[in-house]
Amino acid sequence: MEKFDYEKALKELEEIARKVEDPSAGLDGIDSLVKRSAELVDSCRKYLRSARESLDAAADDII
């Protein structure tokens, strides 16, 4: 399994936002962009939860 790249996901989300917000963009393909952004947001949340749990566990070990 490939390691999740949080920075790459954020950049992709920013690119999706630019595409969706572009007034010259048509409605074609926006549904796939919205679905992809939902996947990325979900992956980012999972990554951040995991990082927080790891930091909490490390802090508990120190205390």
PDB file of N, H, CA, C and O in Angstrom:
ATOM      1  N   MET A   1       0.839  -1.184   0.000  1.00  0.00           N
ATOM      2  CA  MET A   1       0.000   0.000   0.000  1.00  0.00           C
ATOM      3  C   MET A   1       0.886   1.250   0.000  1.00  0.00           C
ATOM      4  O   MET A   1       1.869   1.330   0.737  1.00  0.00           O
ATOM      5  N   GLU A   2       0.530   2.198  -0.819  1.00  0.00           N
ATOM      6  H   GLU A   2      -0.269   2.134  -1.418  1.00  0.00           H
ATOM      7  CA  GLU A   2       1.295   3.432  -0.945  1.00  0.00           C
ATOM      8  C   GLU A   2       1.043   4.332   0.264  1.00  0.00           C
ATOM      9  O   GLU A   2      -0.086   4.456   0.740  1.00  0.00           O
ATOM     10  N   LYS A   3       2.119   4.957   0.752  1.00  0.00           N
ATOM     11  H   LYS A   3       3.036   4.856   0.366  1.00  0.00           H
ATOM     12  CA  LYS A   3       1.997   5.871   1.888  1.00  0.00           C
ATOM     13  C   LYS A   3       1.219   7.113   1.458  1.00  0.00           C
ATOM     14  O   LYS A   3       1.443   7.646   0.371  1.00  0.00           O
ATOM     15  N   PHE A   4       0.312   7.565   2.308  1.00  0.00           N
ATOM     16  H   PHE A   4       0.130   7.131   3.191  1.00  0.00           H
ATOM     17  CA  PHE A   4      -0.506   8.731   1.998  1.00  0.00           C
ATOM     18  C   PHE A   4       0.350   9.980   2.036  1.00  0.00           C
ATOM     19  O   PHE A   4       1.099  10.199   2.988  1.00  0.00           O
ATOM     20  N   ASP A   5       0.242  10.793   1.007  1.00  0.00           N
ATOM     21  H   ASP A   5      -0.366  10.615   0.233  1.00  0.00           H
ATOM     22  CA  ASP A   5       0.996  12.046   0.905  1.00  0.00           C
ATOM     23  C   ASP A   5       0.028  13.209   1.142  1.00  0.00           C
ATOM     24  O   ASP A   5      -0.686  13.642   0.238  1.00  0.00           O
ATOM     25  N   TYR A   6       0.028  13.699   2.381  1.00  0.00           N
ATOM     26  H   TYR A   6       0.608  13.347   3.115  1.00  0.00           H
ATOM     27  CA  TYR A   6      -0.898  14.753   2.793  1.00  0.00           C
ATOM     28  C   TYR A   6      -0.705  16.025   1.966  1.00  0.00           C
ATOM     29  O   TYR A   6      -1.678  16.627   1.514  1.00  0.00           O
ATOM     30  N   GLU A   7       0.532  16.426   1.773  1.00  0.00           N
ATOM     31  H   GLU A   7       1.322  15.936   2.141  1.00  0.00           H
ATOM     32  CA  GLU A   7       0.822  17.648   1.011  1.00  0.00           C
ATOM     33  C   GLU A   7       0.324  17.526  -0.433  1.00  0.00           C
ATOM     34  O   GLU A   7      -0.233  18.473  -0.987  1.00  0.00           O
ATOM     35  N   LYS A   8       0.527  16.379  -1.019  1.00  0.00           N
ATOM     36  H   LYS A   8       0.981  15.609  -0.569  1.00  0.00           H
ATOM     37  CA  LYS A   8       0.066  16.138  -2.391  1.00  0.00           C
ATOM     38  C   LYS A   8      -1.459  16.205  -2.460  1.00  0.00           C
ATOM     39  O   LYS A   8      -2.019  16.760  -3.406  1.00  0.00           O
ATOM     40  N   ALA A   9      -2.122  15.642  -1.461  1.00  0.00           N
ATOM     41  H   ALA A   9      -1.667  15.191  -0.693  1.00  0.00           H
ATOM     42  CA  ALA A   9      -3.583  15.676  -1.421  1.00  0.00           C
ATOM     43  C   ALA A   9      -4.091  17.109  -1.303  1.00  0.00           C
ATOM     44  O   ALA A   9      -5.060  17.481  -1.965  1.00  0.00           O
ATOM     45  N   LEU A  10      -3.441  17.914  -0.466  1.00  0.00           N
ATOM     46  H   LEU A  10      -2.653  17.612   0.071  1.00  0.00           H
ATOM     47  CA  LEU A  10      -3.841  19.318  -0.329  1.00  0.00           C
ATOM     48  C   LEU A  10      -3.675  20.071  -1.641  1.00  0.00           C
ATOM     49  O   LEU A  10      -4.533  20.870  -2.016  1.00  0.00           O
ATOM     50  N   LYS A  11      -2.582  19.819  -2.329  1.00  0.00           N
ATOM     51  H   LYS A  11      -1.885  19.170  -2.024  1.00  0.00           H
ATOM     52  CA  LYS A  11      -2.355  20.476  -3.620  1.00  0.00           C
ATOM     53  C   LYS A  11      -3.425  20.068  -4.632  1.00  0.00           C
ATOM     54  O   LYS A  11      -3.908  20.897  -5.404  1.00  0.00           O
ATOM     55  N   GLU A  12      -3.788  18.795  -4.622  1.00  0.00           N
ATOM     56  H   GLU A  12      -3.396  18.122  -3.995  1.00  0.00           H
ATOM     57  CA  GLU A  12      -4.828  18.337  -5.542  1.00  0.00           C
ATOM     58  C   GLU A  12      -6.170  18.977  -5.191  1.00  0.00           C
ATOM     59  O   GLU A  12      -6.928  19.351  -6.086  1.00  0.00           O
ATOM     60  N   LEU A  13      -6.468  19.104  -3.904  1.00  0.00           N
ATOM     61  H   LEU A  13      -5.852  18.799  -3.177  1.00  0.00           H
ATOM     62  CA  LEU A  13      -7.710  19.768  -3.496  1.00  0.00           C
ATOM     63  C   LEU A  13      -7.729  21.230  -3.937  1.00  0.00           C
ATOM     64  O   LEU A  13      -8.763  21.736  -4.373  1.00  0.00           O
ATOM     65  N   GLU A  14      -6.594  21.903  -3.825  1.00  0.00           N
ATOM     66  H   GLU A  14      -5.754  21.492  -3.470  1.00  0.00           H
ATOM     67  CA  GLU A  14      -6.508  23.296  -4.273  1.00  0.00           C
ATOM     68  C   GLU A  14      -6.739  23.396  -5.785  1.00  0.00           C
ATOM     69  O   GLU A  14      -7.408  24.316  -6.257  1.00  0.00           O
ATOM     70  N   GLU A  15      -6.190  22.460  -6.524  1.00  0.00           N
ATOM     71  H   GLU A  15      -5.647  21.713  -6.141  1.00  0.00           H
ATOM     72  CA  GLU A  15      -6.367  22.453  -7.981  1.00  0.00           C
ATOM     73  C   GLU A  15      -7.836  22.193  -8.340  1.00  0.00           C
ATOM     74  O   GLU A  15      -8.377  22.824  -9.248  1.00  0.00           O
ATOM     75  N   ILE A  16      -8.464  21.277  -7.637  1.00  0.00           N
ATOM     76  H   ILE A  16      -8.024  20.764  -6.900  1.00  0.00           H
ATOM     77  CA  ILE A  16      -9.880  21.004  -7.867  1.00  0.00           C
ATOM     78  C   ILE A  16     -10.704  22.254  -7.581  1.00  0.00           C
ATOM     79  O   ILE A  16     -11.607  22.590  -8.346  1.00  0.00           O
ATOM     80  N   ALA A  17     -10.398  22.940  -6.487  1.00  0.00           N
ATOM     81  H   ALA A  17      -9.664  22.667  -5.865  1.00  0.00           H
ATOM     82  CA  ALA A  17     -11.126  24.169  -6.139  1.00  0.00           C
ATOM     83  C   ALA A  17     -10.978  25.207  -7.243  1.00  0.00           C
ATOM     84  O   ALA A  17     -11.950  25.870  -7.607  1.00  0.00           O
ATOM     85  N   ARG A  18      -9.771  25.352  -7.777  1.00  0.00           N
ATOM     86  H   ARG A  18      -8.982  24.814  -7.481  1.00  0.00           H
ATOM     87  CA  ARG A  18      -9.560  26.313  -8.869  1.00  0.00           C
ATOM     88  C   ARG A  18     -10.409  25.958 -10.093  1.00  0.00           C
ATOM     89  O   ARG A  18     -11.014  26.827 -10.720  1.00  0.00           O
ATOM     90  N   LYS A  19     -10.441  24.679 -10.414  1.00  0.00           N
ATOM     91  H   LYS A  19      -9.949  23.972  -9.905  1.00  0.00           H
ATOM     92  CA  LYS A  19     -11.217  24.239 -11.581  1.00  0.00           C
ATOM     93  C   LYS A  19     -12.709  24.489 -11.381  1.00  0.00           C
ATOM     94  O   LYS A  19     -13.389  24.966 -12.289  1.00  0.00           O
ATOM     95  N   VAL A  20     -13.210  24.170 -10.203  1.00  0.00           N
ATOM     96  H   VAL A  20     -12.658  23.782  -9.466  1.00  0.00           H
ATOM     97  CA  VAL A  20     -14.640  24.307  -9.931  1.00  0.00           C
ATOM     98  C   VAL A  20     -15.042  25.783  -9.862  1.00  0.00           C
ATOM     99  O   VAL A  20     -16.139  26.150 -10.283  1.00  0.00           O
ATOM    100  N   GLU A  21     -14.158  26.621  -9.336  1.00  0.00           N
ATOM    101  H   GLU A  21     -13.267  26.323  -8.994  1.00  0.00           H
ATOM    102  CA  GLU A  21     -14.475  28.043  -9.183  1.00  0.00           C
ATOM    103  C   GLU A  21     -14.270  28.850 -10.463  1.00  0.00           C
ATOM    104  O   GLU A  21     -14.692  30.004 -10.535  1.00  0.00           O
ATOM    105  N   ASP A  22     -13.642  28.276 -11.452  1.00  0.00           N
ATOM    106  H   ASP A  22     -13.299  27.338 -11.394  1.00  0.00           H
ATOM    107  CA  ASP A  22     -13.384  28.979 -12.707  1.00  0.00           C
ATOM    108  C   ASP A  22     -14.701  29.224 -13.435  1.00  0.00           C
ATOM    109  O   ASP A  22     -15.400  28.275 -13.793  1.00  0.00           O
ATOM    110  N   PRO A  23     -15.047  30.509 -13.658  1.00  0.00           N
ATOM    111  CA  PRO A  23     -16.320  30.816 -14.309  1.00  0.00           C
ATOM    112  C   PRO A  23     -16.424  30.260 -15.740  1.00  0.00           C
ATOM    113  O   PRO A  23     -17.527  30.046 -16.244  1.00  0.00           O
ATOM    114  N   SER A  24     -15.305  30.033 -16.373  1.00  0.00           N
ATOM    115  H   SER A  24     -14.409  30.207 -15.964  1.00  0.00           H
ATOM    116  CA  SER A  24     -15.344  29.512 -17.738  1.00  0.00           C
ATOM    117  C   SER A  24     -15.486  27.989 -17.774  1.00  0.00           C
ATOM    118  O   SER A  24     -15.685  27.403 -18.838  1.00  0.00           O
ATOM    119  N   ALA A  25     -15.385  27.362 -16.620  1.00  0.00           N
ATOM    120  H   ALA A  25     -15.224  27.838 -15.755  1.00  0.00           H
ATOM    121  CA  ALA A  25     -15.511  25.904 -16.568  1.00  0.00           C
ATOM    122  C   ALA A  25     -16.965  25.513 -16.752  1.00  0.00           C
ATOM    123  O   ALA A  25     -17.869  26.145 -16.205  1.00  0.00           O
ATOM    124  N   GLY A  26     -17.172  24.483 -17.514  1.00  0.00           N
ATOM    125  H   GLY A  26     -16.437  23.970 -17.958  1.00  0.00           H
ATOM    126  CA  GLY A  26     -18.522  23.974 -17.717  1.00  0.00           C
ATOM    127  C   GLY A  26     -18.910  23.031 -16.594  1.00  0.00           C
ATOM    128  O   GLY A  26     -18.095  22.698 -15.734  1.00  0.00           O
ATOM    129  N   LEU A  27     -20.139  22.614 -16.612  1.00  0.00           N
ATOM    130  H   LEU A  27     -20.801  22.884 -17.311  1.00  0.00           H
ATOM    131  CA  LEU A  27     -20.621  21.688 -15.589  1.00  0.00           C
ATOM    132  C   LEU A  27     -20.159  20.259 -15.834  1.00  0.00           C
ATOM    133  O   LEU A  27     -20.202  19.417 -14.937  1.00  0.00           O
ATOM    134  N   ASP A  28     -19.716  19.996 -17.064  1.00  0.00           N
ATOM    135  H   ASP A  28     -19.682  20.680 -17.792  1.00  0.00           H
ATOM    136  CA  ASP A  28     -19.227  18.656 -17.385  1.00  0.00           C
ATOM    137  C   ASP A  28     -18.010  18.334 -16.534  1.00  0.00           C
ATOM    138  O   ASP A  28     -17.050  19.104 -16.487  1.00  0.00           O
ATOM    139  N   GLY A  29     -18.054  17.231 -15.886  1.00  0.00           N
ATOM    140  H   GLY A  29     -18.834  16.605 -15.924  1.00  0.00           H
ATOM    141  CA  GLY A  29     -16.909  16.787 -15.110  1.00  0.00           C
ATOM    142  C   GLY A  29     -16.875  17.270 -13.681  1.00  0.00           C
ATOM    143  O   GLY A  29     -16.072  16.779 -12.887  1.00  0.00           O
ATOM    144  N   ILE A  30     -17.728  18.224 -13.327  1.00  0.00           N
ATOM    145  H   ILE A  30     -18.380  18.623 -13.972  1.00  0.00           H
ATOM    146  CA  ILE A  30     -17.701  18.731 -11.954  1.00  0.00           C
ATOM    147  C   ILE A  30     -18.101  17.633 -10.966  1.00  0.00           C
ATOM    148  O   ILE A  30     -17.568  17.576  -9.857  1.00  0.00           O
ATOM    149  N   ASP A  31     -19.025  16.770 -11.355  1.00  0.00           N
ATOM    150  H   ASP A  31     -19.457  16.815 -12.255  1.00  0.00           H
ATOM    151  CA  ASP A  31     -19.433  15.692 -10.453  1.00  0.00           C
ATOM    152  C   ASP A  31     -18.253  14.792 -10.092  1.00  0.00           C
ATOM    153  O   ASP A  31     -18.128  14.368  -8.943  1.00  0.00           O
ATOM    154  N   SER A  32     -17.398  14.502 -11.052  1.00  0.00           N
ATOM    155  H   SER A  32     -17.500  14.847 -11.986  1.00  0.00           H
ATOM    156  CA  SER A  32     -16.232  13.667 -10.755  1.00  0.00           C
ATOM    157  C   SER A  32     -15.227  14.417  -9.883  1.00  0.00           C
ATOM    158  O   SER A  32     -14.561  13.814  -9.042  1.00  0.00           O
ATOM    159  N   LEU A  33     -15.116  15.735 -10.083  1.00  0.00           N
ATOM    160  H   LEU A  33     -15.657  16.226 -10.766  1.00  0.00           H
ATOM    161  CA  LEU A  33     -14.222  16.534  -9.242  1.00  0.00           C
ATOM    162  C   LEU A  33     -14.733  16.591  -7.799  1.00  0.00           C
ATOM    163  O   LEU A  33     -13.948  16.523  -6.854  1.00  0.00           O
ATOM    164  N   VAL A  34     -16.036  16.713  -7.640  1.00  0.00           N
ATOM    165  H   VAL A  34     -16.674  16.768  -8.408  1.00  0.00           H
ATOM    166  CA  VAL A  34     -16.632  16.745  -6.301  1.00  0.00           C
ATOM    167  C   VAL A  34     -16.421  15.397  -5.604  1.00  0.00           C
ATOM    168  O   VAL A  34     -16.093  15.352  -4.418  1.00  0.00           O
ATOM    169  N   LYS A  35     -16.609  14.313  -6.340  1.00  0.00           N
ATOM    170  H   LYS A  35     -16.875  14.350  -7.303  1.00  0.00           H
ATOM    171  CA  LYS A  35     -16.396  12.979  -5.766  1.00  0.00           C
ATOM    172  C   LYS A  35     -14.930  12.794  -5.368  1.00  0.00           C
ATOM    173  O   LYS A  35     -14.634  12.273  -4.293  1.00  0.00           O
ATOM    174  N   ARG A  36     -14.027  13.220  -6.231  1.00  0.00           N
ATOM    175  H   ARG A  36     -14.267  13.643  -7.104  1.00  0.00           H
ATOM    176  CA  ARG A  36     -12.596  13.093  -5.920  1.00  0.00           C
ATOM    177  C   ARG A  36     -12.237  13.930  -4.703  1.00  0.00           C
ATOM    178  O   ARG A  36     -11.470  13.484  -3.850  1.00  0.00           O
ATOM    179  N   SER A  37     -12.786  15.147  -4.613  1.00  0.00           N
ATOM    180  H   SER A  37     -13.409  15.509  -5.307  1.00  0.00           H
ATOM    181  CA  SER A  37     -12.474  15.998  -3.469  1.00  0.00           C
ATOM    182  C   SER A  37     -13.005  15.362  -2.177  1.00  0.00           C
ATOM    183  O   SER A  37     -12.358  15.463  -1.135  1.00  0.00           O
ATOM    184  N   ALA A  38     -14.155  14.719  -2.231  1.00  0.00           N
ATOM    185  H   ALA A  38     -14.681  14.637  -3.078  1.00  0.00           H
ATOM    186  CA  ALA A  38     -14.690  14.036  -1.051  1.00  0.00           C
ATOM    187  C   ALA A  38     -13.766  12.904  -0.618  1.00  0.00           C
ATOM    188  O   ALA A  38     -13.542  12.706   0.577  1.00  0.00           O
ATOM    189  N   GLU A  39     -13.230  12.164  -1.581  1.00  0.00           N
ATOM    190  H   GLU A  39     -13.411  12.325  -2.551  1.00  0.00           H
ATOM    191  CA  GLU A  39     -12.275  11.092  -1.269  1.00  0.00           C
ATOM    192  C   GLU A  39     -11.020  11.661  -0.608  1.00  0.00           C
ATOM    193  O   GLU A  39     -10.525  11.124   0.383  1.00  0.00           O
ATOM    194  N   LEU A  40     -10.519  12.753  -1.174  1.00  0.00           N
ATOM    195  H   LEU A  40     -10.921  13.189  -1.979  1.00  0.00           H
ATOM    196  CA  LEU A  40      -9.304  13.364  -0.635  1.00  0.00           C
ATOM    197  C   LEU A  40      -9.527  13.904   0.776  1.00  0.00           C
ATOM    198  O   LEU A  40      -8.682  13.724   1.652  1.00  0.00           O
ATOM    199  N   VAL A  41     -10.655  14.561   0.994  1.00  0.00           N
ATOM    200  H   VAL A  41     -11.342  14.707   0.282  1.00  0.00           H
ATOM    201  CA  VAL A  41     -10.968  15.097   2.320  1.00  0.00           C
ATOM    202  C   VAL A  41     -11.061  13.957   3.332  1.00  0.00           C
ATOM    203  O   VAL A  41     -10.545  14.069   4.444  1.00  0.00           O
ATOM    204  N   ASP A  42     -11.714  12.868   2.953  1.00  0.00           N
ATOM    205  H   ASP A  42     -12.133  12.777   2.050  1.00  0.00           H
ATOM    206  CA  ASP A  42     -11.823  11.715   3.842  1.00  0.00           C
ATOM    207  C   ASP A  42     -10.438  11.152   4.173  1.00  0.00           C
ATOM    208  O   ASP A  42     -10.155  10.837   5.329  1.00  0.00           O
ATOM    209  N   SER A  43      -9.583  11.026   3.168  1.00  0.00           N
ATOM    210  H   SER A  43      -9.813  11.281   2.229  1.00  0.00           H
ATOM    211  CA  SER A  43      -8.227  10.516   3.397  1.00  0.00           C
ATOM    212  C   SER A  43      -7.421  11.457   4.280  1.00  0.00           C
ATOM    213  O   SER A  43      -6.667  11.007   5.143  1.00  0.00           O
ATOM    214  N   CYS A  44      -7.575  12.758   4.073  1.00  0.00           N
ATOM    215  H   CYS A  44      -8.188  13.124   3.372  1.00  0.00           H
ATOM    216  CA  CYS A  44      -6.867  13.737   4.900  1.00  0.00           C
ATOM    217  C   CYS A  44      -7.323  13.642   6.356  1.00  0.00           C
ATOM    218  O   CYS A  44      -6.500  13.684   7.271  1.00  0.00           O
ATOM    219  N   ARG A  45      -8.615  13.516   6.564  1.00  0.00           N
ATOM    220  H   ARG A  45      -9.283  13.482   5.821  1.00  0.00           H
ATOM    221  CA  ARG A  45      -9.140  13.384   7.927  1.00  0.00           C
ATOM    222  C   ARG A  45      -8.595  12.148   8.615  1.00  0.00           C
ATOM    223  O   ARG A  45      -8.191  12.204   9.777  1.00  0.00           O
ATOM    224  N   LYS A  46      -8.581  11.021   7.894  1.00  0.00           N
ATOM    225  H   LYS A  46      -8.909  10.976   6.950  1.00  0.00           H
ATOM    226  CA  LYS A  46      -8.042   9.783   8.465  1.00  0.00           C
ATOM    227  C   LYS A  46      -6.563   9.953   8.816  1.00  0.00           C
ATOM    228  O   LYS A  46      -6.114   9.513   9.874  1.00  0.00           O
ATOM    229  N   TYR A  47      -5.823  10.585   7.931  1.00  0.00           N
ATOM    230  H   TYR A  47      -6.187  10.942   7.071  1.00  0.00           H
ATOM    231  CA  TYR A  47      -4.399  10.814   8.157  1.00  0.00           C
ATOM    232  C   TYR A  47      -4.191  11.682   9.401  1.00  0.00           C
ATOM    233  O   TYR A  47      -3.353  11.370  10.247  1.00  0.00           O
ATOM    234  N   LEU A  48      -4.956  12.769   9.505  1.00  0.00           N
ATOM    235  H   LEU A  48      -5.636  13.022   8.818  1.00  0.00           H
ATOM    236  CA  LEU A  48      -4.809  13.670  10.644  1.00  0.00           C
ATOM    237  C   LEU A  48      -5.231  13.002  11.953  1.00  0.00           C
ATOM    238  O   LEU A  48      -4.602  13.223  12.988  1.00  0.00           O
ATOM    239  N   ARG A  49      -6.286  12.188  11.919  1.00  0.00           N
ATOM    240  H   ARG A  49      -6.797  12.009  11.078  1.00  0.00           H
ATOM    241  CA  ARG A  49      -6.690  11.449  13.128  1.00  0.00           C
ATOM    242  C   ARG A  49      -5.576  10.503  13.570  1.00  0.00           C
ATOM    243  O   ARG A  49      -5.257  10.408  14.755  1.00  0.00           O
ATOM    244  N   SER A  50      -4.998   9.814  12.605  1.00  0.00           N
ATOM    245  H   SER A  50      -5.258   9.892  11.642  1.00  0.00           H
ATOM    246  CA  SER A  50      -3.924   8.878  12.912  1.00  0.00           C
ATOM    247  C   SER A  50      -2.712   9.610  13.484  1.00  0.00           C
ATOM    248  O   SER A  50      -2.103   9.152  14.451  1.00  0.00           O
ATOM    249  N   ALA A  51      -2.368  10.740  12.887  1.00  0.00           N
ATOM    250  H   ALA A  51      -2.863  11.112  12.102  1.00  0.00           H
ATOM    251  CA  ALA A  51      -1.234  11.524  13.385  1.00  0.00           C
ATOM    252  C   ALA A  51      -1.506  12.015  14.797  1.00  0.00           C
ATOM    253  O   ALA A  51      -0.616  11.994  15.648  1.00  0.00           O
ATOM    254  N   ARG A  52      -2.725  12.454  15.048  1.00  0.00           N
ATOM    255  H   ARG A  52      -3.448  12.471  14.357  1.00  0.00           H
ATOM    256  CA  ARG A  52      -3.074  12.938  16.390  1.00  0.00           C
ATOM    257  C   ARG A  52      -2.986  11.813  17.409  1.00  0.00           C
ATOM    258  O   ARG A  52      -2.460  12.006  18.505  1.00  0.00           O
ATOM    259  N   GLU A  53      -3.496  10.644  17.057  1.00  0.00           N
ATOM    260  H   GLU A  53      -3.923  10.487  16.167  1.00  0.00           H
ATOM    261  CA  GLU A  53      -3.429   9.495  17.959  1.00  0.00           C
ATOM    262  C   GLU A  53      -1.975   9.137  18.267  1.00  0.00           C
ATOM    263  O   GLU A  53      -1.640   8.823  19.409  1.00  0.00           O
ATOM    264  N   SER A  54      -1.116   9.184  17.253  1.00  0.00           N
ATOM    265  H   SER A  54      -1.388   9.439  16.325  1.00  0.00           H
ATOM    266  CA  SER A  54       0.295   8.881  17.464  1.00  0.00           C
ATOM    267  C   SER A  54       0.943   9.904  18.377  1.00  0.00           C
ATOM    268  O   SER A  54       1.730   9.553  19.256  1.00  0.00           O
ATOM    269  N   LEU A  55       0.613  11.167  18.167  1.00  0.00           N
ATOM    270  H   LEU A  55      -0.026  11.452  17.452  1.00  0.00           H
ATOM    271  CA  LEU A  55       1.174  12.215  19.027  1.00  0.00           C
ATOM    272  C   LEU A  55       0.659  12.104  20.454  1.00  0.00           C
ATOM    273  O   LEU A  55       1.417  12.289  21.406  1.00  0.00           O
ATOM    274  N   ASP A  56      -0.625  11.802  20.607  1.00  0.00           N
ATOM    275  H   ASP A  56      -1.241  11.651  19.834  1.00  0.00           H
ATOM    276  CA  ASP A  56      -1.193  11.615  21.949  1.00  0.00           C
ATOM    277  C   ASP A  56      -0.514  10.444  22.665  1.00  0.00           C
ATOM    278  O   ASP A  56      -0.202  10.531  23.853  1.00  0.00           O
ATOM    279  N   ALA A  57      -0.289   9.351  21.932  1.00  0.00           N
ATOM    280  H   ALA A  57      -0.543   9.280  20.968  1.00  0.00           H
ATOM    281  CA  ALA A  57       0.355   8.180  22.529  1.00  0.00           C
ATOM    282  C   ALA A  57       1.798   8.522  22.926  1.00  0.00           C
ATOM    283  O   ALA A  57       2.263   8.111  23.989  1.00  0.00           O
ATOM    284  N   ALA A  58       2.488   9.260  22.088  1.00  0.00           N
ATOM    285  H   ALA A  58       2.110   9.594  21.224  1.00  0.00           H
ATOM    286  CA  ALA A  58       3.858   9.647  22.400  1.00  0.00           C
ATOM    287  C   ALA A  58       3.890  10.575  23.610  1.00  0.00           C
ATOM    288  O   ALA A  58       4.783  10.471  24.450  1.00  0.00           O
ATOM    289  N   ALA A  59       2.927  11.473  23.700  1.00  0.00           N
ATOM    290  H   ALA A  59       2.201  11.558  23.017  1.00  0.00           H
ATOM    291  CA  ALA A  59       2.867  12.397  24.835  1.00  0.00           C
ATOM    292  C   ALA A  59       2.565  11.615  26.113  1.00  0.00           C
ATOM    293  O   ALA A  59       3.115  11.923  27.170  1.00  0.00           O
ATOM    294  N   ASP A  60       1.700  10.610  26.025  1.00  0.00           N
ATOM    295  H   ASP A  60       1.253  10.360  25.166  1.00  0.00           H
ATOM    296  CA  ASP A  60       1.384   9.785  27.202  1.00  0.00           C
ATOM    297  C   ASP A  60       2.625   9.042  27.687  1.00  0.00           C
ATOM    298  O   ASP A  60       2.806   8.854  28.890  1.00  0.00           O
ATOM    299  N   ASP A  61       3.472   8.622  26.762  1.00  0.00           N
ATOM    300  H   ASP A  61       3.325   8.775  25.785  1.00  0.00           H
ATOM    301  CA  ASP A  61       4.691   7.903  27.128  1.00  0.00           C
ATOM    302  C   ASP A  61       5.673   8.828  27.858  1.00  0.00           C
ATOM    303  O   ASP A  61       6.431   8.384  28.720  1.00  0.00           O
ATOM    304  N   ILE A  62       5.650  10.091  27.510  1.00  0.00           N
ATOM    305  H   ILE A  62       5.034  10.452  26.810  1.00  0.00           H
ATOM    306  CA  ILE A  62       6.567  11.066  28.108  1.00  0.00           C
ATOM    307  C   ILE A  62       6.122  11.426  29.523  1.00  0.00           C
ATOM    308  O   ILE A  62       6.940  11.606  30.425  1.00  0.00           O
ATOM    309  N   ILE A  63       4.817  11.527  29.691  1.00  0.00           N
ATOM    310  H   ILE A  63       4.152  11.382  28.959  1.00  0.00           H
ATOM    311  CA  ILE A  63       4.265  11.968  30.975  1.00  0.00           C
ATOM    312  C   ILE A  63       4.291  10.896  31.987  1.00  0.00           C
ATOM    313  O   ILE A  63       3.860  11.108  33.121  1.00  0.00           O
TER     314      ILE A  63
END
